[in-house]
């Protein structure tokens, strides 16, 4: 799996209605090879995952000078490489209008954008070119999307996927609003043959409604997480369990009444043979799990589920509970984790409930994480022979550089 060089971010100028794609060089978040051993440090693997409303990791204590060690420098979003302004359009019969733009990665170099009017555009950062792509069949209020690799036969000869922004992957888009009135909550943008066998183009396919798409809004059900396992997309829903969509047969089925241990999207790392994402127990912490038992019809094993925390976070920082962490896979066991905090330093603590995250100034922290296979005997919360033995998950999560960004008002998404 090749190493991805950039972290894509999308910012918004809401006054002008302009969305901009910017790219952060991943070298900002990782030490060079000769520095890594001296400066990088292992994160602590947690046996008990603290609740979201508490500290992101450990009991909240005042720490002096921690931020100097934790944060090397601050960063500002670089200049945009692509900007787009969606047209305001009606979104209901009541006269409501919207001009939002959603963005999702097809790969590290190809980003899909779509607006409230269902129009879509693909931007190829490598070719520095935008490609017109088909409109969606229906508007998506709360969309999530996941890229699924095509079979080698469907991908075509090497290099062919670069024609007209083509790709060896398809983007599957699901509206998590669970609105029974939405006739097409699930669809896919795919690159395949058009009318001539020698000519390929982007297509938008309406896909079968998920079984949970007809649920009433008053039910306490929401999409917890989603991941690609094999040729299928698995979606876990609170109070229901996990459903499976087979991308080959294009059929839905109930996988089981269990849930995957993630929040949001989990990505597979083929070199480590593990899935990585944000923990469902605390939406600020990185998590790794083995989802391969799903392919055999079994629930993921709890002992194959790992969560890490960072004990060196400044004591004045509280997690922004409305903005869960985001993890971007860079390939070769490297990840960028994006955490959202509120700095409550200097705020009055004499009130009965103390300071809250809503009182502080917003902070975004970009951190480079490296995951290595290998046993570890210290600082992981284990004792004796260690709980890793026998389950094949001997891994370490190593923290590299962190970068602080206080210019957060315009940040829409990290891809």
ZIWOCOR-V864675 format. One record per backbone hydrogen bond with DSSP energy under -1.0 kcal/mol. CO is the residue of the C=O (numbers start at 1). NH is the residue of the N-H. Records with the same first field share a line. If there is no record, write none. Layout:
CO->NH / NH
//
This chain:
5->26
7->24
8->415
9->22
10->412 / 413
11->20
13->17 / 18
18->13
19->84
20->11
21->81 / 82
22->9
24->7
25->28
26->29
29->401
32->35 / 36
35->39
36->40
41->399
44->309
51->54
66->70
67->71
73->404
82->21
84->19
89->98
96->91
98->89
102->114
104->112
109->125
110->106 / 107
111->123
112->104
113->121
114->102
115->118
118->136
119->115
120->133
121->113
122->131
123->111
124->128 / 129
129->124
131->122
142->176
144->174
146->172
148->170
151->155
152->156
157->160
159->162
160->163
162->165
163->166
168->150
170->148
171->189
172->146
173->187
174->144
179->182
185->175
186->207
187->173
188->205
189->171
190->203
192->201
196->199
199->194
201->192
203->190
205->188
210->213
212->215
216->219
219->221
222->238
224->264
225->236
226->266
227->234
229->232
231->247
232->229
233->245
234->227
235->243
236->224 / 225
237->240 / 241
241->237
242->255 / 256
243->235
244->253
245->233
246->250
251->246
253->244
256->242
261->280
264->226
267->276
269->273 / 274
274->269
275->289
276->267
277->287
278->263
282->285
283->325
285->279
286->308
287->277
288->306
289->275
291->294
292->295
293->296 / 298
294->297
301->304
302->305
304->290
306->288
307->46
309->44
314->317
316->344
318->342
319->321
320->323
326->338
328->336
330->4
331->334
333->371
334->330
335->369
336->328
337->367
338->326
339->365
340->320
341->363
342->318
343->361
344->347
356->359
361->343
363->341
364->405
365->339
366->403
367->337
368->400
369->335
370->398
372->396
383->386
388->391
393->395
394->374
396->372
397->43
398->370
399->41
401->368
402->72
403->366
404->75
405->364
406->408
408->411
410->12
413->10
//
